[in-house]
Amino acid sequence: MEKENKKWVFSLGGSVFIPEEIDSDYLKSFSAMINKYVKKGHVFRIVTGGGFYCRKYMKAMQESEYSTQQDEYWIGTLITRLNAELLKSFFPKKDCYSKVVLDYANWQGTKKPVAVGGGDKIGHSSDYDAFHFALAEGIKRVINITNVEYVYDRDPRKDRNAKPLKRLSWKEYLELVGKEFNPGENFPFDPIASKACSEHNIRVIITNRDLGNIEKILQGKDFKGTLLHP
């Protein structure tokens, strides 16, 4: 990917750092990588997803005869905020915005090189919040760190012959995944956020948690992952 400016938005899947238990070692390594590039003049805006615990809580609430779908969505949103508070604690206070960002529509930015956000409201994913973070600061690139290395032509969990797709236009991607989204569903990058990024000419790179590979993206080198582009 060509070198551009040094401002990035990350959509960090909750399952990346909480696959089942909290992976503190990964959080330490991830924040150390970010801190290294902060010293090189890079700026990062990071939104955390809900991941494993989000789905666990939502599933448990479905057992209650009194809870509604809105209740399930709300608890999922709260978990993204909890995950954001956790991640924020791994950055030095001198470099990281002091609060978890929630209101992206009114976000005025910060001089701090790192800001961490959670879910702002129910009804959409943290990918969509990452889009709004990018839009608010005029950032044209989002790195979506998830539990798959590429977008595939078929579900690789069900079909061993699924082929990785290294580059897709937004039109091609939306034809592949559809245009509907319900909170709690799992997509490489959610369709609602995808449509919004498409309309604003924002590129998204989908990749897995490999920090060495993520560094290649930051350096403008060849990387493993899928580029979604206008």
Beta strands, then each sheet from edge to edge (+ up, - down):
strand 1: 7-12
strand 2: 43-48
strand 3: 114-117
strand 4: 141-145
strand 5: 151-152
strand 6: 164-165
strand 7: 167-169
strand 8: 203-207
strand 9: 226-229
sheet 1: 3+ 2+ 1+ 4+ 8+ 9- 7-
sheet 2: 5+ 6-
end
